[in-house]
Amino acid sequence: MNSLEKFNALINDFIKPVLKKNGFIKSSLHFYKREEDFIKFISIEKSSWNTNENVKFSFNIHVFDFLAYKYIGEGEILPKLPVNTFYSIISTDLSELSRQKKDRYEISKETEIDKLFSVIEKDIYNYIIPYIDKFNSKEDLYHEYCAAGNEAWRARGTELFAGIHEIEFGNKLSGISKIKNCQLRWSDNDFWNNKLNKLIEKITNVV
């Protein structure tokens, strides 16, 4: 087998069964676990420089928020699978969780798949599963949004998502205040100004 064939065998014969045991369903290079209020998903990211003889890849981890999708997305009908990672502000990768290089794994003609998988399996159980298993309710997502603090661009998204959750929890004034804060930060973006204006108008009409 060349490296690309080894990669495909690794995904289907080794990684898929492990994630299936943890409730994830495979779709292409993505693994999904649908909960009542969100979708947990793990994506395998391949390097853009891969060839048949050399393959590098790692894992990305996301949580797709149904509330955010319903409030600022496409409406009440929820997708079966995540349609846009914008609604997955809770997002990280294996390199961030493990504090190691981004291209965590490499397959070459010398690679023995079972030995590589033993490393991957440890990473799945030591880093990926513990992280994604933290999220079991809307409240868990809300606390994660609030904990983001002022972290660069994420803080803007997490404040918006936190505001949406506060509205859902009945704290409409605080929620609207957070949404307006985001609107001020995005004042130079006509798309988001219009979108958030409509959101605030919709919310205030039902207060």
Secondary structure, DSSP 8 states (H G I E B T S, - for coil): --HHHHHHHHIIIIIHHHHHHTT-EEETTEEEEE-SSEEEEEEEEE-TT--SS-EEEEEEEEEEEHHHHHHHSS-SS--SS---GGG--EEEEHHHHHTS-SS-EEE-TT--HHHHHHHHHHHIIIIIHHHHTT--SHHHHHHHHHHTTT-HHHHHHHHHHHHHHHHHTT-HHHHHHHHHHHHHHTTT-HHHHHHHHHHHHHHHTT-
